Amino acid sequence: MLQNLLEFEKPIAELDALIEELKRTAADPDRLAEAKASNIDFEKEIAGIEARREQVMRDVFANLTPWNRVQMARHPQRPYTLDYIRLITENFVELHGDRINADDPAIVGGTARFMGRPVMVIGHQKGRDLKERQMRNFGSARPAGFRKALRLMQMADRFKKPILCFVDTPAAEANLMAEEEGISRAIAWNLEQMFHLRVPVVAAVIGEGGSGGALGIAVGDRVLMLEHAIYSVIPPESCAAILSEFGRDRSRAPEAAAALKITAQHACQFGAADEVLPEPPGGAHRNPAAAASLLQTALHKHLSELETLSPDQLREARYQRYRRLGQWLDPQAMVENASRKAGKTKPETI
């Protein structure tokens, strides 16, 4: 039985509980005999409720709001980086330390084998219980974490190993110590250096893609997002607390989530992501193995395509991919072009 149910998951959970109760009853010989005497067919009853649950699940997840997707991305039972590494790679050997200051547990990484090829895997890691969450800083990397990630990427580049990055962080650490240790420079240096890598880099946003904390390991040739993942410059709560448009009220985070356009579907529409990967019915936390299988297939497909390119082609394509982001049009030029097409001698002004 799932814990930490979200509000919109409760109707599904009620049907799950009813199905489990009927299965327990059907497994009791005495009650089964009573049911047969009363012409009750448990198998038929269970099948009917399961069909109803599937329909309710489809209806619920077809109408999720942006805020619902934020809640899904943060679900405490959602698979994290180490879960995916365990499910889709072999022979993982974790590597530690930035060789300058410290080892940051918020970012994990190391060598592994993926679908028969040696790779470097790197990702944010949140914790399951309070002790682990504190140890891993809730997945918010410090400067040492970004330096460790870059060290592993450069090692992969040196030994010609493709890089897989799993993004799942609310944001980079933003306290005084992180500022003193150069958090902004660490992220900026990662952004620059990832453009120079001569091996394929595929990044997958598996949960939260929070601002620079996500970007610091996500300059990839391909960026994939799970269906219920999010990608945003700021958490909705902080956005609502800062902007007067929302009355500087954190409780209006659902409105901010809609305005920020942070869903995987929006990211793909804007070109920030290249593909949205479907999740198992009810989300990745309901069936981590199925979610991992879908992710594994997509990663293999994109890696296979990228491996046909030369190092120079990879770097040029990566550069052009990010040059296309954030394109804008001059409104005045648009008006002038429209006026000329309409045959006006004097263009309108705005």
Stockholm file with secondary structure:
# STOCKHOLM 1.0

chainA/1-350         MLQNLLEFEKPIAELDALIEELKRTAADPDRLAEAKASNIDFEKEIAGIEARREQVMRDVFANLTPWNRVQMARHPQRPYTLDYIRLITENFVELHGDRINADDPAIVGGTARFMGRPVMVIGHQKGRDLKERQMRNFGSARPAGFRKALRLMQMADRFKKPILCFVDTPAAEANLMAEEEGISRAIAWNLEQMFHLRVPVVAAVIGEGGSGGALGIAVGDRVLMLEHAIYSVIPPESCAAILSEFGRDRSRAPEAAAALKITAQHACQFGAADEVLPEPPGGAHRNPAAAASLLQTALHKHLSELETLSPDQLREARYQRYRRLGQWLDPQAMVENASRKAGKTKPETI
#=GR chainA/1-350 SS CCSSCCGGGHHHHHHHHHHHHHHHHHTCHHHHHHHHHTTCCHHHHHHHHHHHHHHHHHHHHTSCCHHHHHHHHTCTTSCCHHHHHHHHCEEEEECCCCSSSCCCTTEEEEEEEETTEEEEEEEECCCSSHHHHHHTGGGCCCHHHHHHHHHHHHHHHHTTCCEEEEEEESCCCCSHHHHHTTHHHHHHHHHHHHTTCCSCEEEEEEEEEEHHHHHTTCCCSEEEEETTCEEESSCHHHHHHHCGGGTTCGGGHHHHHHHHTCBHHHHHHHTSCSEEECCCTTCGGGCHHHHHHHHHHHHHHHHHHHTTSCHHHHHHHHHHHHHTTTCCCCHHHHHHHHHHHTTCSSCCCC
#=GC SS_cons         CCSSCCGGGHHHHHHHHHHHHHHHHHTCHHHHHHHHHTTCCHHHHHHHHHHHHHHHHHHHHTSCCHHHHHHHHTCTTSCCHHHHHHHHCEEEEECCCCSSSCCCTTEEEEEEEETTEEEEEEEECCCSSHHHHHHTGGGCCCHHHHHHHHHHHHHHHHTTCCEEEEEEESCCCCSHHHHHTTHHHHHHHHHHHHTTCCSCEEEEEEEEEEHHHHHTTCCCSEEEEETTCEEESSCHHHHHHHCGGGTTCGGGHHHHHHHHTCBHHHHHHHTSCSEEECCCTTCGGGCHHHHHHHHHHHHHHHHHHHTTSCHHHHHHHHHHHHHTTTCCCCHHHHHHHHHHHTTCSSCCCC
//
